Amino acid sequence: MKIKPAHLACIIAFVLSGFQFKTEAPQQADICIYGATSAGVIAAYTAKKMGKSVILIEPGNHLGGMTTGGLGYTDIGNKYAITGLSRDFYRRIGAHYGKFEQWIFEPHVAKKYLQQYLDEAGIKVVYQHRITKVNKTGKMIQSIVLEKSDNPEQKTEEVISAKMFIDCTYEGDLMAKSGVSYKVGREANADYKETINGVQLQDGHQLPYRVDPYKIPGKPESGLLWGIDSGKLEPNGSGDNKVQAYNYRICLTSDPKNSIPVSRPENYDPSQFDLLVRLMQKQPNKTKLGDYFIWSKMPNNKTDINNRGGFSTDMIGMDYDYPDADYKTRKKIIDSHEAYTKSLLYFFGHDERVSTSIREEMLKWGYPKDEYTDSGNWSPQLYIREARRMIGNYVMTQANCEGKEIVKDGVGMAAYTMDSHNCQRIVVNGMVKNEGNVEQGGFGPYPISYNCLIPKESECSNLLVPVCLSATHIAYGSIRMEPVFMVLAQSSAAAAVMAIDAKTSVQKIDVVKLQQQLKTNPLANHAPSEILVDNDDESHVKTEGDWTIQKKGGYGPSFIVANANNKSSRSVTFTPSIDKSGEYNIYAYFPKIPKLAQEMALTISDGKSAKDIIVRESDIVVEGQTSGEWFHVGKFNLPKGNTANVKIASKGADGALVADAVLFVPNFK
């Protein structure tokens, strides 16, 4: 039978349309990781190095989340809390810049070294695929269904089946679609016996007294200026579903050869910044960019710019719908944040209402040509500070952060201030006020429960959630740091491997065994472990003379100080337990404190001979959000056992002497 061309075209169209709706045969792996954030990369690497097959899925086209998305001025809190592969990542960054560790870096450098982990493990990321459905049998996830993020209308579905699943996204979409309980917004203080959760009208990042909120000052009938919500202030400590502000961590450059000028965005609306102009009028002495932004300098003349003050990069109150929104709505929210931020930068450089000094300063900066080359030199990652938070087997609270409640099943640590950005901008007593900012610290590193990484077993038995973990809003504000997410992702991957091997649920693994494994195999590749001797380790530290314990500013829980006015003999001896003889790089940690001695004497002994080292106060160069730094003492061949040691003594010290921690890093495989 002869088929006419028109009929043939219809047949071809029909066949092709049928293929559009085809569901691919399931891909299978031992462990499926959703979200190629920094946490996702570390989880995938860990699982693969521990012998399991891995599929790593990224809904977008960006590797590394915020670590590569502009947050180069790393939120640390206390380096002691950063362990395993997370610490190894910052060591790799350090090697790139010719240092031991580096916590401030350019976005493309961070991406290079996260990609390095994937290359070493032979992992290919499945980009531009996002979750639409979770298939469960009882409480176990069998598979997830994905659509193409960049072409969802095509209706081609891909199915991924696995034994274990790890959600490493900032949004927790896999978790939510798995039927796991979660919270969006702020709990009331009464819910978990907290004091700084819920509504908090405080002074941080606040507008000054008597800034008028109305388009025509003094006339409510004229309407509110852009960015001000008409809601009312609820009682202090009351809960709600409001989400702390998102923003972009902005990478600019002052290198003319690498700079693209900040141009006027489409749909630029200077009325968005009328409130900012009123703020400027209230504080005429603030005439620098640093008065309106946290303008942190990165290597090679670049920045990590963050929110500062009453009106800045935070788009307060514009993200409430984001956590539970569909993909189209989320894109609108992301686009609006990008447009706002680019408009803000243009405003500071070109609006005549801005002081001449600020405009001139702003015009020295532009978008870097060598960053985000595949996304128009602008970060593809909005800073999702907080979205969903799982309500899991255990909920971390303010009491955990402050050390009033200490968990025994810790599989990672946090140490950062309990930090919430503002959640709303409203009218209070006829004035504009920001509400929700909390910054409360003063505590040391604390353990994070394994049970806050897993759902209740009645809800799901083969899912781990190291990013949208189980914590209250204010506790999450301390935990939600990129290095900590990486630590918890490694712990989650190791737990998933254990669950597979034991043929059990994530709720029933041996957590003590997991803790031991993380301690003895911190890089997931059975490389020799470094040896840390901290001043708090009484079995390996001996002190002579008068020393005072300091709780803030050191490495770990504390450090000790010998007063400059005391001329008596004082020393601290750090003695490691060496499991394997060989060459070690030795580092001593020095907090940078006032009136530190200009020279400090160290003696390194291998048990047979000794070498004296002088550490100068000028050698301790602190960069980033930390109060001290490692000093490379040198390379030494050390014997097995307990005969080697490092001694810090007060020989002729002309200022305060500090002793904190000594690190012995194997220089062999």
Secondary structure, DSSP 8 states (H G I E B T S, - for coil): ----HHHHHHHHHHHHHHHHT-B---EEEEEEEE--BHHHHHHHHHHHHTT--EEEEESSS-SBTTTTTT--B---S-GGG--HHHHHHHHHHHHHTTSS--SB--HHHHHHHHHHHHHHHT--EEESEEEEEEEEETTEEEEEEEEETT-GGG--BEEEEEEEEEE-SSS-HHHHHTT--EEESB--GGGTT-SSSS----STT---TT---EEETTEEEEEE-TT--------TT--BS-----B--B--B--GGGEEE----TT--GGGGHHHHHHHHH-TT--SGGGTEEEEEETTTEEEEEE-SSSSS--TTS-TTTTT--HHHHHHHHHHHHHHHHHHHHHHHH-TTS-HHHHHHHTT-EEETTSSTTTTTS-S--B----EEE--SS-B-HHHHTTSS--SSEEEEE-S-EEE---EEEEETTEEEEE--EEE-----EEEEGGGSS--TTT-SSEE-SSS-SB-HHHHHHH--HHHHHHHHHHHHHHHHHHHHHTS-GGGS-HHHHHHHHHH-TTSS-----EEEETT-TTTEEEES--EEE-SSSSSS-EEEE-TT--S--EEEE---BSS-EEEEEEEEEE--TTB-SEEEEEEE-SS-EEEEEEEGGG----SS-SEEEEEEEEEEE-SBS--EEEEE-TT-SSBEEE-EEEEEE---
